[in-house]
Amino acid sequence: MQPAAHDAAPIYRYRDTLAAVDCLAAAIVHLDLFTLLDREPLDRAAICRRLGIAPRPTDVMLTLCAANGLVAADAGGMLRTTPLGREFLVAGAARDARPYYASMAGRPGVDDWLKVLRTDRPANWPGAQGEADWHAAMRTTAFAESFTAAMDCRGRVLAPAVAAAIDLGASRRLLDVGGGSGVYAIACVEAAPALRATVLEADPVADIARRTVGRAGHADRIDVTSADMFADDWPKGHDLHLFANVLHDWDEPDCRRLLATSAARLPSGGRIVVADMFLADAKDGPLWAAEYSVLLASVTQGRLYTPAEIAGWIADLGLAIVRHAPLPLGRGLLEIARPAGAA
């Protein structure tokens, strides 16, 4: 598997960011968020109470607004409308642009985002055959085939870069947790001839991974284990655990569970690698990440996270982020290990 010869960002970014305009329209027209925060700066919890909306999607919406320079937080976490937002998005402004978005207020995507804000439940994924979100739809073979193919094609861009960014020579066996088609495991064993790997996936995606691994000619070096990563035992004997675009599909409690399970299964000296898109610790960008987080919050139980959030979760496990490296398509890689000298 060779690295892409061209930058695929212009192709992938539109898909990642397609829900952001619906989120912004809901904030402007239905919530009148900027008028509210111009008249009374509030923290995130107070915004949720005032507007009757849930913390997870509210955090995502506020991050999008901050990344666009429309709101800003002070040192105490109070959010207020910026001068840019005040000029164009506050009731009574001379150049009030809210009517420009009012014409979009009835878009189905705007209605979906309002439902997510108010219920904290994912909206329908296009093509998910009426399921509430893709988590449920992935249990059906037809949708699992379609969605896994979408993630596999993106993986063909990201996986070689992930493999190149990890010191694979320091590991004997890789566990690719929620590994989808197996594209990341394939790239890693191709980059490290001595490495063996296991893809941990639920059915029916596990069957897709077996097929993909077989077609790549690596069935002798990559095993596929059918299992629920939350409910079932993980295979033992792996000194490198990879979470490639996995954590962003789950809310914080589930992310903590996955990382705790990983830490408990790792041998001494083992490492965890998280390959994903990350928000800045201040939750004011990058813009692509803030926009993509809206899509994730719309159709999954998750969102994007900051390195600082992840560092806080793993500190309780005696682990720390030891390296942060960039990847293509606005993504990045966090390497997690037990700090030197820790018990």
Beta strands, then each sheet from edge to edge (+ up, - down):
strand 1: 71-73
strand 2: 79-81
strand 3: 173-177
strand 4: 196-201
strand 5: 222-226
strand 6: 240-244
strand 7: 271-276
strand 8: 320-326
strand 9: 332-337
sheet 1: 1+ 2-
sheet 2: 5+ 4+ 3+ 6+ 7+ 9- 8+
end
